[in-house]
Amino acid sequence: MRADVVAVEKGMPHPKPVHLVPPITTEEAARTGVEGVVVMRCVITKDGSVTDCCILRGINGLNRSVFDAVRKWRYEPVVLHGQVVNLSYVIQVKIVSGGQTRVVPFPPSQ
């Protein structure tokens, strides 16, 4: 992890998305009912942009689309101990039948 990036701390609220771009699913994925979760670790930068993503778990045929979409997302800047920080964050994007998507916070809220 980069030296200027902090990890999520216990009890820290989830970053708040302000702009989410849905992944473009293929006709074949929608037709065949492909479902699952793409899990990515990304950095939410001080300006709220998303960078340095890597896929931790994916769905064949949809990884690139999810990756490209998440890189266009924007979050409110993350403040930790009074300072705006770059945050390492795990993002889960759930793909459900028919190509619908849903963002799932990680770890899931209790």
N, CA, C and O atoms as CSV, one atom per row, in Angstrom:
chain,resi,resn,atom,element,x,y,z
A,1,MET,N,N,0.847,-1.168,0.000
A,1,MET,CA,C,0.000,0.000,0.000
A,1,MET,C,C,0.901,1.243,0.000
A,1,MET,O,O,1.955,1.270,0.636
A,2,ARG,N,N,0.457,2.254,-0.724
A,2,ARG,CA,C,1.215,3.508,-0.793
A,2,ARG,C,C,1.321,4.128,0.602
A,2,ARG,O,O,0.435,3.955,1.439
A,3,ALA,N,N,2.403,4.841,0.835
A,3,ALA,CA,C,2.644,5.455,2.142
A,3,ALA,C,C,1.615,6.528,2.480
A,3,ALA,O,O,1.346,6.778,3.655
A,4,ASP,N,N,1.032,7.169,1.452
A,4,ASP,CA,C,0.072,8.253,1.707
A,4,ASP,C,C,-1.371,7.770,1.759
A,4,ASP,O,O,-2.298,8.577,1.694
A,5,VAL,N,N,-1.568,6.443,1.877
A,5,VAL,CA,C,-2.903,5.849,1.900
A,5,VAL,C,C,-3.137,5.195,3.259
A,5,VAL,O,O,-2.275,4.482,3.772
A,6,VAL,N,N,-4.314,5.446,3.837
A,6,VAL,CA,C,-4.657,4.821,5.114
A,6,VAL,C,C,-5.691,3.723,4.888
A,6,VAL,O,O,-6.433,3.738,3.906
A,7,ALA,N,N,-5.721,2.785,5.806
A,7,ALA,CA,C,-6.697,1.698,5.750
A,7,ALA,C,C,-7.929,2.081,6.561
A,7,ALA,O,O,-7.874,2.953,7.428
A,8,VAL,N,N,-9.032,1.416,6.266
A,8,VAL,CA,C,-10.264,1.630,7.024
A,8,VAL,C,C,-10.025,1.214,8.467
A,8,VAL,O,O,-9.458,0.155,8.737
A,9,GLU,N,N,-10.462,2.058,9.384
A,9,GLU,CA,C,-10.345,1.749,10.805
A,9,GLU,C,C,-11.680,1.240,11.328
A,9,GLU,O,O,-12.741,1.601,10.819
A,10,LYS,N,N,-11.611,0.393,12.354
A,10,LYS,CA,C,-12.818,-0.148,12.965
A,10,LYS,C,C,-13.715,1.000,13.431
A,10,LYS,O,O,-13.248,1.959,14.046
A,11,GLY,N,N,-15.001,0.888,13.129
A,11,GLY,CA,C,-15.969,1.886,13.532
A,11,GLY,C,C,-16.050,3.095,12.614
A,11,GLY,O,O,-16.887,3.976,12.810
A,12,MET,N,N,-15.185,3.136,11.620
A,12,MET,CA,C,-15.179,4.252,10.678
A,12,MET,C,C,-16.399,4.142,9.765
A,12,MET,O,O,-16.710,3.049,9.291
A,13,PRO,N,N,-17.105,5.264,9.505
A,13,PRO,CA,C,-18.250,5.177,8.591
A,13,PRO,C,C,-17.793,4.886,7.163
A,13,PRO,O,O,-16.675,5.223,6.774
A,14,HIS,N,N,-18.669,4.261,6.400
A,14,HIS,CA,C,-18.345,3.977,5.005
A,14,HIS,C,C,-18.236,5.276,4.219
A,14,HIS,O,O,-18.987,6.216,4.478
A,15,PRO,N,N,-17.313,5.345,3.265
A,15,PRO,CA,C,-17.257,6.524,2.398
A,15,PRO,C,C,-18.600,6.703,1.684
A,15,PRO,O,O,-19.274,5.727,1.355
A,16,LYS,N,N,-18.977,7.959,1.452
A,16,LYS,CA,C,-20.281,8.251,0.839
A,16,LYS,C,C,-20.106,8.507,-0.657
A,16,LYS,O,O,-19.441,9.465,-1.052
A,17,PRO,N,N,-20.706,7.646,-1.493
A,17,PRO,CA,C,-20.626,7.884,-2.937
A,17,PRO,C,C,-21.484,9.085,-3.340
A,17,PRO,O,O,-22.577,9.285,-2.812
A,18,VAL,N,N,-20.974,9.875,-4.276
A,18,VAL,CA,C,-21.743,11.003,-4.799
A,18,VAL,C,C,-22.044,10.826,-6.281
A,18,VAL,O,O,-22.924,11.497,-6.820
A,19,HIS,N,N,-21.318,9.925,-6.945
A,19,HIS,CA,C,-21.560,9.668,-8.368
A,19,HIS,C,C,-21.152,8.226,-8.673
A,19,HIS,O,O,-19.973,7.877,-8.604
A,20,LEU,N,N,-22.140,7.394,-9.012
A,20,LEU,CA,C,-21.881,6.001,-9.351
A,20,LEU,C,C,-22.268,5.769,-10.803
A,20,LEU,O,O,-23.362,6.137,-11.229
A,21,VAL,N,N,-21.372,5.161,-11.553
A,21,VAL,CA,C,-21.624,4.803,-12.945
A,21,VAL,C,C,-21.849,3.297,-12.982
A,21,VAL,O,O,-20.976,2.539,-12.560
A,22,PRO,N,N,-23.007,2.842,-13.479
A,22,PRO,CA,C,-23.236,1.391,-13.513
A,22,PRO,C,C,-22.367,0.723,-14.568
A,22,PRO,O,O,-22.124,1.297,-15.629
A,23,PRO,N,N,-21.900,-0.484,-14.282
A,23,PRO,CA,C,-21.145,-1.215,-15.294
A,23,PRO,C,C,-22.049,-1.578,-16.472
A,23,PRO,O,O,-23.251,-1.782,-16.307
A,24,ILE,N,N,-21.466,-1.653,-17.631
A,24,ILE,CA,C,-22.205,-2.079,-18.817
A,24,ILE,C,C,-22.076,-3.595,-18.896
A,24,ILE,O,O,-20.977,-4.129,-19.044
A,25,THR,N,N,-23.216,-4.281,-18.796
A,25,THR,CA,C,-23.180,-5.738,-18.883
A,25,THR,C,C,-23.412,-6.159,-20.326
A,25,THR,O,O,-24.078,-5.464,-21.093
A,26,THR,N,N,-22.860,-7.292,-20.676
A,26,THR,CA,C,-23.005,-7.793,-22.037
A,26,THR,C,C,-24.400,-8.368,-22.239
A,26,THR,O,O,-25.059,-8.774,-21.282
A,27,GLU,N,N,-24.837,-8.400,-23.475
A,27,GLU,CA,C,-26.137,-9.017,-23.783
A,27,GLU,C,C,-26.142,-10.471,-23.350
A,27,GLU,O,O,-27.140,-10.972,-22.832
A,28,GLU,N,N,-25.016,-11.146,-23.567
A,28,GLU,CA,C,-24.932,-12.559,-23.196
A,28,GLU,C,C,-25.079,-12.732,-21.688
A,28,GLU,O,O,-25.770,-13.645,-21.236
A,29,ALA,N,N,-24.431,-11.858,-20.899
A,29,ALA,CA,C,-24.539,-11.959,-19.438
A,29,ALA,C,C,-25.974,-11.734,-18.992
A,29,ALA,O,O,-26.470,-12.442,-18.115
A,30,ALA,N,N,-26.646,-10.752,-19.591
A,30,ALA,CA,C,-28.039,-10.483,-19.234
A,30,ALA,C,C,-28.939,-11.641,-19.653
A,30,ALA,O,O,-29.832,-12.041,-18.906
A,31,ARG,N,N,-28.702,-12.177,-20.849
A,31,ARG,CA,C,-29.536,-13.257,-21.378
A,31,ARG,C,C,-29.363,-14.549,-20.577
A,31,ARG,O,O,-30.334,-15.262,-20.325
A,32,THR,N,N,-28.121,-14.847,-20.177
A,32,THR,CA,C,-27.859,-16.106,-19.476
A,32,THR,C,C,-28.008,-15.995,-17.960
A,32,THR,O,O,-27.849,-16.982,-17.241
A,33,GLY,N,N,-28.314,-14.787,-17.477
A,33,GLY,CA,C,-28.555,-14.625,-16.049
A,33,GLY,C,C,-27.303,-14.682,-15.189
A,33,GLY,O,O,-27.351,-15.158,-14.055
A,34,VAL,N,N,-26.169,-14.196,-15.725
A,34,VAL,CA,C,-24.929,-14.178,-14.953
A,34,VAL,C,C,-25.136,-13.335,-13.695
A,34,VAL,O,O,-25.623,-12.207,-13.767
A,35,GLU,N,N,-24.765,-13.889,-12.553
A,35,GLU,CA,C,-24.878,-13.184,-11.285
A,35,GLU,C,C,-23.605,-13.393,-10.490
A,35,GLU,O,O,-22.851,-14.336,-10.730
A,36,GLY,N,N,-23.379,-12.507,-9.549
A,36,GLY,CA,C,-22.226,-12.649,-8.666
A,36,GLY,C,C,-21.769,-11.310,-8.150
A,36,GLY,O,O,-22.430,-10.288,-8.337
A,37,VAL,N,N,-20.621,-11.334,-7.494
A,37,VAL,CA,C,-20.070,-10.125,-6.906
A,37,VAL,C,C,-18.643,-9.935,-7.395
A,37,VAL,O,O,-17.833,-10.861,-7.350
A,38,VAL,N,N,-18.340,-8.733,-7.861
A,38,VAL,CA,C,-16.969,-8.359,-8.182
A,38,VAL,C,C,-16.452,-7.577,-6.984
A,38,VAL,O,O,-17.051,-6.581,-6.578
A,39,VAL,N,N,-15.339,-8.031,-6.422
A,39,VAL,CA,C,-14.749,-7.397,-5.252
A,39,VAL,C,C,-13.445,-6.748,-5.685
A,39,VAL,O,O,-12.574,-7.391,-6.271
A,40,MET,N,N,-13.328,-5.444,-5.381
A,40,MET,CA,C,-12.142,-4.690,-5.771
A,40,MET,C,C,-11.589,-3.923,-4.574
A,40,MET,O,O,-12.341,-3.464,-3.715
A,41,ARG,N,N,-10.277,-3.793,-4.531
A,41,ARG,CA,C,-9.638,-2.882,-3.574
A,41,ARG,C,C,-9.187,-1.679,-4.385
A,41,ARG,O,O,-8.477,-1.812,-5.381
A,42,CYS,N,N,-9.617,-0.488,-3.937
A,42,CYS,CA,C,-9.285,0.756,-4.632
A,42,CYS,C,C,-8.833,1.787,-3.616
A,42,CYS,O,O,-8.968,1.597,-2.408
A,43,VAL,N,N,-8.296,2.878,-4.127
A,43,VAL,CA,C,-7.969,4.023,-3.290
A,43,VAL,C,C,-8.954,5.131,-3.621
A,43,VAL,O,O,-9.094,5.535,-4.776
A,44,ILE,N,N,-9.634,5.616,-2.588
A,44,ILE,CA,C,-10.468,6.810,-2.730
A,44,ILE,C,C,-9.548,7.972,-2.357
A,44,ILE,O,O,-9.106,8.085,-1.214
A,45,THR,N,N,-9.268,8.830,-3.333
A,45,THR,CA,C,-8.295,9.897,-3.131
A,45,THR,C,C,-8.892,11.061,-2.353
A,45,THR,O,O,-10.093,11.099,-2.087
A,46,LYS,N,N,-8.040,12.000,-1.995
A,46,LYS,CA,C,-8.469,13.161,-1.217
A,46,LYS,C,C,-9.534,13.973,-1.938
A,46,LYS,O,O,-10.332,14.654,-1.292
A,47,ASP,N,N,-9.560,13.913,-3.274
A,47,ASP,CA,C,-10.590,14.660,-4.013
A,47,ASP,C,C,-11.828,13.813,-4.308
A,47,ASP,O,O,-12.755,14.282,-4.968
A,48,GLY,N,N,-11.848,12.566,-3.821
A,48,GLY,CA,C,-13.012,11.701,-3.983
A,48,GLY,C,C,-12.982,10.815,-5.205
A,48,GLY,O,O,-13.902,10.025,-5.415
A,49,SER,N,N,-11.934,10.928,-6.024
A,49,SER,CA,C,-11.843,10.052,-7.198
A,49,SER,C,C,-11.348,8.669,-6.780
A,49,SER,O,O,-10.824,8.491,-5.681
A,50,VAL,N,N,-11.519,7.700,-7.666
A,50,VAL,CA,C,-11.163,6.314,-7.383
A,50,VAL,C,C,-9.992,5.920,-8.283
A,50,VAL,O,O,-10.064,6.052,-9.505
A,51,THR,N,N,-8.909,5.432,-7.663
A,51,THR,CA,C,-7.701,5.048,-8.403
A,51,THR,C,C,-7.142,3.744,-7.866
A,51,THR,O,O,-7.665,3.172,-6.910
A,52,ASP,N,N,-6.080,3.289,-8.490
A,52,ASP,CA,C,-5.292,2.144,-8.015
A,52,ASP,C,C,-6.150,0.928,-7.683
A,52,ASP,O,O,-5.960,0.298,-6.643
A,53,CYS,N,N,-7.082,0.601,-8.551
A,53,CYS,CA,C,-7.984,-0.531,-8.309
A,53,CYS,C,C,-7.334,-1.848,-8.719
A,53,CYS,O,O,-6.579,-1.917,-9.688
A,54,CYS,N,N,-7.645,-2.872,-7.964
A,54,CYS,CA,C,-7.292,-4.236,-8.364
A,54,CYS,C,C,-8.472,-5.133,-8.002
A,54,CYS,O,O,-9.122,-4.953,-6.972
A,55,ILE,N,N,-8.726,-6.091,-8.867
A,55,ILE,CA,C,-9.839,-7.020,-8.647
A,55,ILE,C,C,-9.371,-8.139,-7.731
A,55,ILE,O,O,-8.385,-8.819,-8.016
A,56,LEU,N,N,-10.086,-8.322,-6.630
A,56,LEU,CA,C,-9.782,-9.388,-5.678
A,56,LEU,C,C,-10.564,-10.655,-5.992
A,56,LEU,O,O,-10.073,-11.766,-5.796
A,57,ARG,N,N,-11.794,-10.475,-6.484
A,57,ARG,CA,C,-12.640,-11.598,-6.909
A,57,ARG,C,C,-13.552,-11.071,-8.003
A,57,ARG,O,O,-14.129,-9.992,-7.874
A,58,GLY,N,N,-13.680,-11.841,-9.087
A,58,GLY,CA,C,-14.429,-11.321,-10.213
A,58,GLY,C,C,-15.436,-12.286,-10.807
A,58,GLY,O,O,-15.668,-13.385,-10.304
A,59,ILE,N,N,-16.022,-11.824,-11.898
A,59,ILE,CA,C,-16.979,-12.604,-12.679
A,59,ILE,C,C,-16.466,-12.615,-14.111
A,59,ILE,O,O,-16.325,-11.562,-14.733
A,60,ASN,N,N,-16.190,-13.798,-14.631
A,60,ASN,CA,C,-15.687,-13.894,-16.005
A,60,ASN,C,C,-16.588,-13.140,-16.966
A,60,ASN,O,O,-17.808,-13.301,-16.953
A,61,GLY,N,N,-15.974,-12.320,-17.794
A,61,GLY,CA,C,-16.705,-11.583,-18.806
A,61,GLY,C,C,-17.236,-10.239,-18.350
A,61,GLY,O,O,-17.663,-9.442,-19.185
A,62,LEU,N,N,-17.225,-9.957,-17.046
A,62,LEU,CA,C,-17.734,-8.684,-16.549
A,62,LEU,C,C,-16.698,-7.858,-15.789
A,62,LEU,O,O,-16.954,-6.703,-15.449
A,63,ASN,N,N,-15.541,-8.440,-15.524
A,63,ASN,CA,C,-14.531,-7.741,-14.731
A,63,ASN,C,C,-14.128,-6.399,-15.335
A,63,ASN,O,O,-14.075,-5.401,-14.618
A,64,ARG,N,N,-13.846,-6.351,-16.622
A,64,ARG,CA,C,-13.389,-5.115,-17.264
A,64,ARG,C,C,-14.470,-4.034,-17.171
A,64,ARG,O,O,-14.166,-2.876,-16.886
A,65,SER,N,N,-15.722,-4.409,-17.409
A,65,SER,CA,C,-16.816,-3.446,-17.352
A,65,SER,C,C,-16.969,-2.864,-15.949
A,65,SER,O,O,-17.146,-1.656,-15.794
A,66,VAL,N,N,-16.901,-3.711,-14.937
A,66,VAL,CA,C,-17.014,-3.244,-13.555
A,66,VAL,C,C,-15.809,-2.365,-13.209
A,66,VAL,O,O,-15.968,-1.299,-12.614
A,67,PHE,N,N,-14.620,-2.806,-13.577
A,67,PHE,CA,C,-13.395,-2.049,-13.325
A,67,PHE,C,C,-13.496,-0.651,-13.929
A,67,PHE,O,O,-13.215,0.343,-13.259
A,68,ASP,N,N,-13.901,-0.578,-15.207
A,68,ASP,CA,C,-14.010,0.713,-15.895
A,68,ASP,C,C,-15.060,1.615,-15.245
A,68,ASP,O,O,-14.851,2.823,-15.125
A,69,ALA,N,N,-16.181,1.037,-14.827
A,69,ALA,CA,C,-17.241,1.828,-14.194
A,69,ALA,C,C,-16.782,2.382,-12.848
A,69,ALA,O,O,-16.961,3.569,-12.574
A,70,VAL,N,N,-16.200,1.541,-12.016
A,70,VAL,CA,C,-15.790,1.962,-10.671
A,70,VAL,C,C,-14.753,3.080,-10.748
A,70,VAL,O,O,-14.751,3.975,-9.903
A,71,ARG,N,N,-13.885,3.043,-11.733
A,71,ARG,CA,C,-12.869,4.100,-11.886
A,71,ARG,C,C,-13.493,5.466,-12.174
A,71,ARG,O,O,-12.830,6.491,-12.015
A,72,LYS,N,N,-14.770,5.494,-12.599
A,72,LYS,CA,C,-15.479,6.757,-12.872
A,72,LYS,C,C,-16.289,7.239,-11.675
A,72,LYS,O,O,-16.868,8.324,-11.708
A,73,TRP,N,N,-16.328,6.426,-10.613
A,73,TRP,CA,C,-17.099,6.798,-9.440
A,73,TRP,C,C,-16.434,7.946,-8.699
A,73,TRP,O,O,-15.235,8.187,-8.842
A,74,ARG,N,N,-17.237,8.653,-7.900
A,74,ARG,CA,C,-16.737,9.735,-7.052
A,74,ARG,C,C,-17.369,9.600,-5.666
A,74,ARG,O,O,-18.535,9.230,-5.521
A,75,TYR,N,N,-16.563,9.911,-4.661
A,75,TYR,CA,C,-16.996,9.859,-3.269
A,75,TYR,C,C,-16.775,11.219,-2.622
A,75,TYR,O,O,-15.978,12.026,-3.100
A,76,GLU,N,N,-17.489,11.461,-1.530
A,76,GLU,CA,C,-17.168,12.616,-0.710
A,76,GLU,C,C,-15.756,12.393,-0.168
A,76,GLU,O,O,-15.398,11.259,0.149
A,77,PRO,N,N,-14.952,13.443,-0.055
A,77,PRO,CA,C,-13.619,13.252,0.538
A,77,PRO,C,C,-13.741,12.607,1.915
A,77,PRO,O,O,-14.663,12.906,2.675
A,78,VAL,N,N,-12.805,11.727,2.222
A,78,VAL,CA,C,-12.823,10.990,3.484
A,78,VAL,C,C,-12.012,11.767,4.519
A,78,VAL,O,O,-10.854,12.113,4.282
A,79,VAL,N,N,-12.631,12.037,5.664
A,79,VAL,CA,C,-11.968,12.758,6.750
A,79,VAL,C,C,-11.733,11.784,7.892
A,79,VAL,O,O,-12.656,11.118,8.359
A,80,LEU,N,N,-10.485,11.712,8.334
A,80,LEU,CA,C,-10.112,10.843,9.449
A,80,LEU,C,C,-9.286,11.682,10.428
A,80,LEU,O,O,-8.256,12.244,10.057
A,81,HIS,N,N,-9.742,11.761,11.665
A,81,HIS,CA,C,-9.051,12.547,12.697
A,81,HIS,C,C,-8.837,13.993,12.242
A,81,HIS,O,O,-7.789,14.587,12.498
A,82,GLY,N,N,-9.843,14.547,11.564
A,82,GLY,CA,C,-9.796,15.939,11.155
A,82,GLY,C,C,-8.999,16.232,9.892
A,82,GLY,O,O,-8.862,17.393,9.505
A,83,GLN,N,N,-8.471,15.197,9.244
A,83,GLN,CA,C,-7.657,15.375,8.042
A,83,GLN,C,C,-8.300,14.636,6.862
A,83,GLN,O,O,-8.796,13.519,7.016
A,84,VAL,N,N,-8.288,15.264,5.692
A,84,VAL,CA,C,-8.730,14.568,4.476
A,84,VAL,C,C,-7.623,13.595,4.093
A,84,VAL,O,O,-6.448,13.961,4.051
A,85,VAL,N,N,-8.015,12.334,3.812
A,85,VAL,CA,C,-7.021,11.287,3.558
A,85,VAL,C,C,-7.340,10.527,2.269
A,85,VAL,O,O,-8.470,10.538,1.780
A,86,ASN,N,N,-6.310,9.869,1.739
A,86,ASN,CA,C,-6.476,8.861,0.699
A,86,ASN,C,C,-6.787,7.564,1.433
A,86,ASN,O,O,-6.071,7.192,2.363
A,87,LEU,N,N,-7.847,6.873,1.026
A,87,LEU,CA,C,-8.316,5.699,1.763
A,87,LEU,C,C,-8.300,4.454,0.895
A,87,LEU,O,O,-8.836,4.451,-0.213
A,88,SER,N,N,-7.680,3.392,1.407
A,88,SER,CA,C,-7.764,2.082,0.766
A,88,SER,C,C,-9.097,1.475,1.168
A,88,SER,O,O,-9.398,1.355,2.355
A,89,TYR,N,N,-9.898,1.090,0.174
A,89,TYR,CA,C,-11.265,0.667,0.458
A,89,TYR,C,C,-11.651,-0.492,-0.440
A,89,TYR,O,O,-11.318,-0.510,-1.625
A,90,VAL,N,N,-12.351,-1.454,0.125
A,90,VAL,CA,C,-12.844,-2.594,-0.643
A,90,VAL,C,C,-14.268,-2.284,-1.095
A,90,VAL,O,O,-15.136,-1.956,-0.286
A,91,ILE,N,N,-14.488,-2.393,-2.404
A,91,ILE,CA,C,-15.792,-2.132,-3.010
A,91,ILE,C,C,-16.318,-3.437,-3.577
A,91,ILE,O,O,-15.608,-4.153,-4.283
A,92,GLN,N,N,-17.562,-3.739,-3.263
A,92,GLN,CA,C,-18.221,-4.917,-3.832
A,92,GLN,C,C,-19.336,-4.436,-4.751
A,92,GLN,O,O,-20.178,-3.632,-4.353
A,93,VAL,N,N,-19.333,-4.929,-5.973
A,93,VAL,CA,C,-20.391,-4.598,-6.923
A,93,VAL,C,C,-21.134,-5.890,-7.227
A,93,VAL,O,O,-20.570,-6.823,-7.799
A,94,LYS,N,N,-22.395,-5.934,-6.841
A,94,LYS,CA,C,-23.210,-7.130,-7.038
A,94,LYS,C,C,-23.935,-7.030,-8.371
A,94,LYS,O,O,-24.629,-6.049,-8.640
A,95,ILE,N,N,-23.768,-8.049,-9.201
A,95,ILE,CA,C,-24.461,-8.158,-10.481
A,95,ILE,C,C,-25.568,-9.186,-10.288
A,95,ILE,O,O,-25.307,-10.328,-9.911
A,96,VAL,N,N,-26.806,-8.773,-10.550
A,96,VAL,CA,C,-27.939,-9.684,-10.398
A,96,VAL,C,C,-28.564,-9.960,-11.756
A,96,VAL,O,O,-28.283,-9.263,-12.731
A,97,SER,N,N,-29.394,-10.957,-11.816
A,97,SER,CA,C,-30.020,-11.398,-13.062
A,97,SER,C,C,-30.592,-10.221,-13.845
A,97,SER,O,O,-31.221,-9.327,-13.279
A,98,GLY,N,N,-30.365,-10.236,-15.137
A,98,GLY,CA,C,-30.846,-9.177,-16.004
A,98,GLY,C,C,-29.873,-8.026,-16.131
A,98,GLY,O,O,-30.185,-7.013,-16.759
A,99,GLY,N,N,-28.686,-8.171,-15.537
A,99,GLY,CA,C,-27.671,-7.145,-15.664
A,99,GLY,C,C,-27.781,-6.004,-14.677
A,99,GLY,O,O,-27.039,-5.028,-14.790
A,100,GLN,N,N,-28.696,-6.094,-13.700
A,100,GLN,CA,C,-28.819,-5.058,-12.674
A,100,GLN,C,C,-27.573,-5.082,-11.785
A,100,GLN,O,O,-26.959,-6.133,-11.605
A,101,THR,N,N,-27.203,-3.933,-11.233
A,101,THR,CA,C,-26.055,-3.876,-10.335
A,101,THR,C,C,-26.451,-3.224,-9.027
A,101,THR,O,O,-27.400,-2.443,-8.965
A,102,ARG,N,N,-25.707,-3.560,-7.982
A,102,ARG,CA,C,-25.922,-2.962,-6.670
A,102,ARG,C,C,-24.570,-2.857,-5.976
A,102,ARG,O,O,-23.792,-3.811,-5.985
A,103,VAL,N,N,-24.286,-1.710,-5.379
A,103,VAL,CA,C,-23.041,-1.523,-4.647
A,103,VAL,C,C,-23.254,-2.002,-3.223
A,103,VAL,O,O,-24.229,-1.634,-2.568
A,104,VAL,N,N,-22.330,-2.828,-2.752
A,104,VAL,CA,C,-22.431,-3.387,-1.413
A,104,VAL,C,C,-21.237,-2.883,-0.602
A,104,VAL,O,O,-20.095,-3.156,-0.971
A,105,PRO,N,N,-21.472,-2.148,0.503
A,105,PRO,CA,C,-20.342,-1.680,1.314
A,105,PRO,C,C,-19.558,-2.850,1.877
A,105,PRO,O,O,-20.106,-3.933,2.085
A,106,PHE,N,N,-18.289,-2.633,2.121
A,106,PHE,CA,C,-17.460,-3.658,2.712
A,106,PHE,C,C,-16.724,-3.057,3.901
A,106,PHE,O,O,-16.142,-1.982,3.754
A,107,PRO,N,N,-16.716,-3.681,5.056
A,107,PRO,CA,C,-17.528,-4.846,5.332
A,107,PRO,C,C,-19.005,-4.465,5.375
A,107,PRO,O,O,-19.346,-3.319,5.668
A,108,PRO,N,N,-19.888,-5.436,5.078
A,108,PRO,CA,C,-21.325,-5.124,5.062
A,108,PRO,C,C,-21.772,-4.546,6.399
A,108,PRO,O,O,-21.281,-4.942,7.456
A,109,SER,N,N,-22.710,-3.605,6.339
A,109,SER,CA,C,-23.235,-2.996,7.569
A,109,SER,C,C,-23.934,-4.042,8.407
A,109,SER,O,O,-24.551,-4.970,7.886
A,110,GLN,N,N,-23.829,-3.880,9.693
A,110,GLN,CA,C,-24.439,-4.841,10.622
A,110,GLN,C,C,-25.922,-4.590,10.738
A,110,GLN,O,O,-26.612,-5.296,11.473
